[in-house]
Amino acid sequence: QVQLVESGGGLVQTGGSLRLSCARSGSIFSITAMGWYRQAPGKQRELVARIITGGSTDYADFVKGRFTISRDVAKNMLYLQMNSLKPDDTAVYYCNMYSMYYGLRSDYWGQGTQVTVSS
């Protein structure tokens, strides 16, 4: 059974930094991509950053230059370094991994970690 567990969220002042971690236990056959999403109150969940198989990365425009996604394959870990945080970054951050197999997508989600940026 696959489990994703996020950690590293918290309360930080504007301009501060946080590093989120996502630990995976269990095997996922042929991971296509892994990434971070966030959901603020009253808003839809949105992609923050992702790493696609092969190592290429995608970032949402609103975090480019501030956030960095990385992974440690050997440790089954995914990270999100968040710098220059703004109040608009306040949200629950979710780790996601998905696989594609014969056209079927399987998503795996963590429980989320709260990030609150005070002004």
N, C-alpha and C positions, 0 to 999 in steps of 0.2 A: 504494500500500500504506500502510495506516494504522499509525503507530507512536506509542505513548505512552511518554514517558520521564520518570520521577520523579526528583527530587533534593531535597536538603535534610534528609534524615534524619541521625541521629547519636546521640551519647551526651549526655544532659543530666541534671542533678540534679533532684530533686523540686522542683516550683515553677517550673522554668525554662520556656523557650519555644523553639519551633522553627517554621519556616515551610517547608512542603512545597510544591514546585512540580511541575507536570505539563505537559510540552510536547507538543503534538500536531503531527505531521507527516502529510500526506496528508488527503484529504477524507473526511468522513462525511456521507452524505446524510441530512438531517433528523434531527439529534441530538435525542433525546427528553430525555435527562438526562445529567448528568456528575457524578461524585462520587468520594468517597474511601471505601475499605473497609480493614479491617485484619484481620490474622490472627495471633493469638498461638500459641505452640507448644501443640499438643494441642487447639486450639480451632477452631471453624468460622470461616470468614471472615464478617465482620459489617459492615453499613453504618455508617459514621461520620457522613457528611454528604453531601448532594447538592443540586444546583441543577437544577430542572426547567425546561424550555423556558418562557420568559416571565419567568424570574428568581426564582420562589419557591424557598425553601430548606427542607430537612428536616434535622433533626439527631437523632442518637440521644440518648436521655435522658442517657446517661453523659458526654456532652461538651457539653451545653447550657450556655451561659454561659462556656465555656472555649475552645471552638474556633470559628473563623469560616471559612466557605468563600466563595471569591470567584473571579471569572473575568475574564480580559481577552480579549474576543472577537476584537479586532483582532490580538492576538499569539498566538491559539490556545493560551492558557495557562489552567491551573486551579491554584488555590492552596488551601492549608489552613493557616491561622494557628492554632497550638496554644499556648495559655497555661496556666499553672497545671498543668503536667504532673505526672502521678502514676505510680508504678511500674506500676500496672495498665494504663497506656497503652502499655506496651512491646509492640511487635508489628511485623510487616512491614506497611507501608501501601501500598495499591495504588490507582492511579488507574483509573477506569472511565468509559467513555462508551458509551452505547447508543442505537441507533435502532430505531424501529418502522416497518415498511413492510408494508402489507397484512397486519397481524397477526403478522408475523414479527419477532422481536427479534434484533438482531445486537449482540453485546457486544465491546468492545475493552478490553484490559487492558494496563497497564504491567507492568514486571518486578518492581516493588516496591522500597521503600526502608525500611531498618531504622531503627526508632526505639527507643532504649533509654533508660529513665528509671531512674536509680539512686536508691536511698533514702538 
